[in-house]
Amino acid sequence: MGDKQRFVDFVAEWCRDDSHGYSQANRWGPDCDCSSLMYMAAHHAGYNVPTSGTRYTGTMLDHFQAARFKAVPFDGVLSDCPPGSIALNVVNHVEAFVDWSRLGGAHIDEHGGVQGCCTGDQTGNEVSVGNAYTPSYGWDYILLPPDDTEWSGAPETVPEASLPMPRFRVQTHEDGWLSWLTGLRCDCVCGDTHAGVAGHWIYDIEFDMASLGSGGWYRIERADGTSSTNSSGNTVSPVTGIVVYYGTPNPVQTGYYKAEYRAHWLGAAAGWGKWEHDDEDGGAGKDSDSPLDMVQVTINKA
């Protein structure tokens, strides 16, 4: 169920402890950024939020609603937000109420940027508590923990999006078809957040087409220059790229969502590529000399 006082205490303690500064490079400790602090505090408090995979302000509405937080559209009033509630702008920022009219969160690093070259709080305001405020870009939602009994604002809440999560699997010559993943969670008990085995070339990828929503599709690119759309079965040449498109089933109710995915390739410059979204930037992958060995796929708000 979770305990909102434990959530509040975690945020307040991080804000008091100058060994924690702002850093997107070390956001899961010892430093944090605005959203990683919320995820860590919520997990510490016993709420069922993800502890791996893609997590930032843009995923918080979905993840925290799934953990039974209520999302209330922000009405411009801060005084009725109880301790334990969260002020969220899905694009820009998030902070938590650690007391009535007091917000705690991670703001900016010691150079006014986001990387945080020195561990810890160098200014006293990298991670801190202050008077509640509304930023220039505004708050989109107030997230209320499931055990809250103090909210006195408007009762209307945002419906939780009930959307299919991409379900997929990959095949390697060494391992055959591996377990299905649903988003960033393996359907088996291994705990993997990716499909594939490090160092083993992927030769085929299969999606449950219904899980890509209405009109969703995927395309596989191979080292020999061939490609296939919505089709598996070619295991001659290793996979070097993938494009995934998500078709939101009911955008009027939920708003639009996109596929969010990335690939890890081998070769001279092995590594994870950046997160891609639908077919906006040509897909994930590198070149014909860089076969893929791991893939991650989930969805996010458009």
KEVONU-590188 format. One line per field, with one value per residue (C-alpha): x, y, z; chain; residue number from 1. Coordinates in nm, 3 decimals, padded with zeros to 5 digits. Layout:
<rs>
X [X,...]
Y [Y,...]
Z [Z,...]
lumgu [A,...]
guza [NUM,...]
</rs>
This chain:
<rs>
X [00.000,00.272,00.307,00.297,00.481,00.775,00.762,00.768,01.049,01.264,01.229,01.287,01.595,01.752,01.686,01.858,02.157,02.419,02.586,02.304,02.324,02.162,02.302,02.143,02.465,02.441,02.064,02.014,02.266,02.449,02.290,01.948,01.740,01.382,01.210,01.460,01.414,01.038,01.080,01.331,01.112,00.800,00.980,01.124,00.773,00.638,00.451,00.470,00.660,00.917,01.274,01.432,01.382,01.291,01.182,01.153,00.884,00.725,00.661,00.547,00.177,00.149,00.375,00.231,-00.129,-00.046,00.079,-00.270,-00.184,-00.474,-00.398,-00.590,-00.557,-00.385,-00.638,-00.388,-00.439,-00.140,-00.279,-00.499,-00.214,-00.134,00.207,00.286,00.122,00.330,00.325,00.404,00.472,00.516,00.769,00.969,00.972,00.833,00.845,00.675,00.490,00.682,00.444,00.153,00.271,00.628,00.780,01.094,01.283,01.592,01.636,01.963,02.333,02.604,02.673,02.310,02.306,02.205,02.524,02.649,03.027,03.077,02.894,02.678,02.499,02.750,02.503,02.245,01.974,02.056,01.821,01.619,01.287,01.123,00.791,00.539,00.531,00.396,00.669,00.627,00.535,00.279,00.195,-00.011,-00.123,-00.126,-00.056,-00.218,-00.087,-00.340,-00.333,-00.405,-00.704,-00.633,-00.702,-00.982,-00.958,-01.165,-01.257,-01.225,-00.932,-00.769,-00.868,-00.582,-00.473,-00.552,-00.329,-00.159,00.215,00.438,00.505,00.803,01.083,01.410,01.592,01.966,02.147,02.295,01.973,01.682,01.372,01.409,01.131,00.868,00.897,00.598,00.743,01.050,00.952,01.031,00.737,00.958,01.113,01.459,01.397,01.547,01.439,01.569,01.530,01.850,02.174,02.483,02.726,02.483,02.371,01.996,01.877,01.503,01.243,00.874,00.599,00.250,00.082,-00.220,00.018,00.124,-00.225,-00.446,-00.238,00.093,00.378,00.745,01.025,01.345,01.664,01.935,02.307,02.258,02.046,01.710,01.419,01.081,00.771,00.546,00.714,00.966,01.122,01.440,01.734,02.012,02.147,02.179,01.950,02.115,01.814,01.454,01.166,00.858,00.537,00.264,-00.099,-00.289,-00.615,-00.834,-00.654,-00.970,-00.979,-00.609,-00.425,-00.168,00.121,00.439,00.663,00.983,01.271,01.646,01.899,02.239,02.481,02.814,03.111,03.385,03.181,02.954,02.692,02.333,02.186,01.959,01.589,01.384,01.015,00.792,00.944,01.045,01.422,01.469,01.460,01.721,02.048,02.387,02.518,02.561,02.879,02.703,02.458,02.215,02.234,01.979,01.657,01.421,01.068,00.800,00.551,00.534,00.307,00.332]
Y [00.000,00.247,00.511,00.878,00.985,00.765,00.927,01.277,01.184,01.048,01.363,01.592,01.399,01.412,01.785,01.833,01.612,01.807,01.484,01.470,01.724,01.763,01.549,01.374,01.178,01.030,01.055,00.729,00.815,00.968,01.259,01.285,01.486,01.598,01.279,01.021,01.166,01.108,00.751,00.665,00.819,00.640,00.304,00.360,00.435,00.107,00.230,-00.001,00.218,00.079,00.043,00.001,00.110,00.453,00.684,01.061,01.331,01.212,00.862,00.966,01.013,00.657,00.493,00.667,00.615,00.246,00.259,00.388,00.757,00.982,01.248,01.574,01.853,02.147,02.425,02.694,02.648,02.526,02.571,02.261,02.025,01.801,01.662,01.364,01.504,01.572,01.873,01.750,01.914,01.619,01.797,02.015,01.944,01.773,01.841,01.698,01.868,01.791,02.010,02.239,02.506,02.367,02.193,01.979,01.867,01.867,02.187,02.254,02.179,02.409,02.559,02.621,02.309,01.945,01.733,01.806,01.775,01.764,01.514,01.670,02.002,02.283,02.571,02.463,02.484,02.195,01.972,02.169,02.262,02.601,02.778,02.626,02.801,02.766,02.782,02.983,02.667,02.570,02.243,01.993,01.761,01.705,01.338,01.219,00.905,00.625,00.658,01.035,01.152,01.528,01.647,01.904,02.021,01.932,01.561,01.511,01.288,01.202,00.852,00.608,00.515,00.151,00.081,-00.226,-00.233,-00.352,-00.725,-00.864,-01.118,-01.174,-01.471,-01.547,-01.842,-01.937,-01.916,-01.954,-01.752,-01.582,-01.498,-01.240,-00.895,-00.674,-00.325,-00.317,-00.626,-00.981,-01.222,-01.475,-01.434,-01.325,-00.954,-00.839,-00.501,-00.577,-00.848,-01.023,-01.159,-00.938,-01.035,-01.257,-01.117,-01.081,-01.253,-01.197,-00.994,-01.070,-00.846,-00.933,-00.699,-00.634,-00.491,-00.214,-00.067,00.040,00.068,00.002,-00.160,-00.253,-00.288,-00.493,-00.383,-00.643,-00.633,-00.758,-00.452,-00.629,-00.534,-00.673,-00.508,-00.682,-01.010,-01.244,-01.559,-01.437,-01.557,-01.548,-01.198,-01.029,-00.742,-00.399,-00.171,-00.155,00.091,00.066,00.267,00.266,00.335,00.472,00.273,00.549,00.884,01.083,00.923,00.883,01.130,01.009,00.778,00.688,00.386,00.461,00.226,00.190,-00.069,-00.188,-00.272,-00.453,-00.372,-00.111,00.132,-00.095,00.068,00.172,00.420,00.703,00.655,00.680,00.765,00.606,00.659,01.020,00.980,00.675,00.414,00.254,00.104,00.206,00.055,-00.273,-00.355,-00.319,-00.605,-00.557,-00.774,-00.606,-00.408,-00.217,-00.107,00.073,00.357,00.718,01.018,01.198]
Z [00.000,00.093,00.361,00.268,00.584,00.486,00.143,00.298,00.536,00.253,00.042,00.342,00.451,00.104,00.095,00.434,00.354,00.157,00.043,-00.217,-00.497,-00.836,-01.117,-01.411,-01.453,-01.099,-01.059,-00.871,-00.601,-00.440,-00.628,-00.795,-01.035,-00.979,-01.096,-00.965,-00.616,-00.642,-00.769,-00.495,-00.225,-00.349,-00.363,-00.015,00.112,-00.024,-00.331,-00.630,-00.874,-01.121,-00.997,-01.341,-01.698,-01.831,-01.548,-01.569,-01.541,-01.865,-01.724,-01.376,-01.451,-01.585,-01.328,-01.023,-01.133,-01.176,-00.814,-00.722,-00.686,-00.792,-01.053,-01.014,-01.274,-01.107,-01.040,-00.942,-00.567,-00.363,-00.014,-00.029,-00.128,00.172,00.268,00.051,-00.260,-00.571,-00.804,-01.156,-01.489,-01.723,-01.945,-01.708,-01.336,-01.027,-00.652,-00.345,-00.061,00.258,00.461,00.393,00.146,00.145,-00.155,-00.156,-00.462,-00.681,-00.880,-01.062,-01.028,-00.890,-01.234,-01.326,-01.542,-01.507,-01.507,-01.155,-01.188,-00.808,-00.587,-00.317,-00.277,-00.339,-00.311,-00.056,-00.321,-00.553,-00.352,-00.098,00.062,00.006,-00.006,-00.245,-00.582,-00.933,-01.201,-01.520,-01.715,-01.449,-01.280,-01.481,-01.203,-00.831,-00.759,-00.436,-00.263,-00.218,00.163,00.160,00.367,00.376,00.022,00.018,-00.342,-00.646,-00.653,-01.031,-01.118,-01.449,-01.569,-01.562,-01.912,-01.984,-02.279,-02.422,-02.357,-02.643,-02.611,-02.802,-02.807,-02.991,-03.135,-03.133,-03.287,-02.948,-02.746,-02.988,-02.910,-02.573,-02.326,-02.415,-02.264,-02.189,-02.200,-01.976,-01.778,-01.879,-01.867,-01.688,-01.342,-01.460,-01.393,-01.725,-01.861,-02.212,-02.473,-02.575,-02.435,-02.414,-02.689,-02.883,-03.217,-03.260,-03.577,-03.549,-03.358,-03.313,-03.174,-03.056,-03.304,-03.081,-02.821,-03.061,-03.055,-03.342,-03.658,-03.483,-03.674,-03.659,-03.913,-03.888,-04.069,-04.136,-04.208,-04.565,-04.647,-04.638,-04.416,-04.318,-04.174,-03.922,-04.007,-03.847,-03.988,-04.162,-03.952,-04.214,-04.151,-03.807,-03.711,-03.721,-03.675,-03.568,-03.603,-03.379,-03.418,-03.153,-03.248,-02.947,-02.926,-02.779,-02.794,-02.715,-02.371,-02.295,-02.517,-02.768,-02.684,-02.872,-02.880,-02.688,-02.763,-02.794,-02.909,-02.794,-03.075,-03.101,-03.322,-03.306,-03.092,-02.890,-02.669,-02.616,-02.862,-02.756,-02.691,-03.011,-03.049,-03.314,-03.661,-03.594,-03.628,-03.846,-03.569,-03.343,-03.461,-03.597,-03.923,-04.111,-03.914,-03.577,-03.508,-03.220,-02.909,-02.679,-02.731,-02.499,-02.594,-02.395,-02.452,-02.339,-02.376,-02.707]
lumgu [A,A,A,A,A,A,A,A,A,A,A,A,A,A,A,A,A,A,A,A,A,A,A,A,A,A,A,A,A,A,A,A,A,A,A,A,A,A,A,A,A,A,A,A,A,A,A,A,A,A,A,A,A,A,A,A,A,A,A,A,A,A,A,A,A,A,A,A,A,A,A,A,A,A,A,A,A,A,A,A,A,A,A,A,A,A,A,A,A,A,A,A,A,A,A,A,A,A,A,A,A,A,A,A,A,A,A,A,A,A,A,A,A,A,A,A,A,A,A,A,A,A,A,A,A,A,A,A,A,A,A,A,A,A,A,A,A,A,A,A,A,A,A,A,A,A,A,A,A,A,A,A,A,A,A,A,A,A,A,A,A,A,A,A,A,A,A,A,A,A,A,A,A,A,A,A,A,A,A,A,A,A,A,A,A,A,A,A,A,A,A,A,A,A,A,A,A,A,A,A,A,A,A,A,A,A,A,A,A,A,A,A,A,A,A,A,A,A,A,A,A,A,A,A,A,A,A,A,A,A,A,A,A,A,A,A,A,A,A,A,A,A,A,A,A,A,A,A,A,A,A,A,A,A,A,A,A,A,A,A,A,A,A,A,A,A,A,A,A,A,A,A,A,A,A,A,A,A,A,A,A,A,A,A,A,A,A,A,A,A,A,A,A,A,A,A,A,A,A,A,A,A]
guza [1,2,3,4,5,6,7,8,9,10,11,12,13,14,15,16,17,18,19,20,21,22,23,24,25,26,27,28,29,30,31,32,33,34,35,36,37,38,39,40,41,42,43,44,45,46,47,48,49,50,51,52,53,54,55,56,57,58,59,60,61,62,63,64,65,66,67,68,69,70,71,72,73,74,75,76,77,78,79,80,81,82,83,84,85,86,87,88,89,90,91,92,93,94,95,96,97,98,99,100,101,102,103,104,105,106,107,108,109,110,111,112,113,114,115,116,117,118,119,120,121,122,123,124,125,126,127,128,129,130,131,132,133,134,135,136,137,138,139,140,141,142,143,144,145,146,147,148,149,150,151,152,153,154,155,156,157,158,159,160,161,162,163,164,165,166,167,168,169,170,171,172,173,174,175,176,177,178,179,180,181,182,183,184,185,186,187,188,189,190,191,192,193,194,195,196,197,198,199,200,201,202,203,204,205,206,207,208,209,210,211,212,213,214,215,216,217,218,219,220,221,222,223,224,225,226,227,228,229,230,231,232,233,234,235,236,237,238,239,240,241,242,243,244,245,246,247,248,249,250,251,252,253,254,255,256,257,258,259,260,261,262,263,264,265,266,267,268,269,270,271,272,273,274,275,276,277,278,279,280,281,282,283,284,285,286,287,288,289,290,291,292,293,294,295,296,297,298,299,300,301,302]
</rs>
